[in-house]
Each structure stands twice: as C-alpha cells, then as structure tokens.
C-alpha cells in the first residue's frame, strides 16, 4: 500500500510539473493510475 501511494505521488508530481510547463500532464497521470490500480474499474 505504501509503495503504491509513493508511486502515485511521484507520478502525480511529475504530471503536475509537465502540466504547468507545457500541458498534457494527464498523459502521464492516467496511465500511472491504471498501472498502479488495475483492479479498480475505470
């Protein structure tokens, strides 16, 4: 659980940086969410 939370925090931070600079942070955050939580339905 802690590893998953850390993974998602790191990728959300990276997505925020990219989103602030050029936009499109969702292109990083959405695949990270799907790979970290595959058992949760979209």
N, C-alpha and C positions, 0 to 999 in steps of 0.2 A: 504494500500500500504506500509506504513512504517513497519507494523507488518510483512508482507511478506518478505520485504527486510531484516529486522532484523533476521527473521527465517533462511533465506538462508545464511546470513553472518555467523551466529553461526554454522550452519551445514557445511559450506564450510571450516571454520576454524578447526572444529573437524576432517573433512575428510583430511585436509592437515597435521594435526598432526599425524594421523594414517598412512597416506601415507608415511610420512617421516620416521616413526619408522619401520613399517613392510610391507607397501604396501597395496593396496586394498582400498584406500580412496574413490574410485568410488562406492563401495558397500554402502557407507553412503550418498554420494552426489547425486547420481542418484535417489534413492527413495525419498529423500528430495525434489528434484526438481519436481518430478511427483506429490507429495502430495501437494506442495505449489502452483503449477501452473497446475491444472488439465484441464483447458480449452485450453491450448497450445498443439497442436499436436506434437507427438514425431517425 
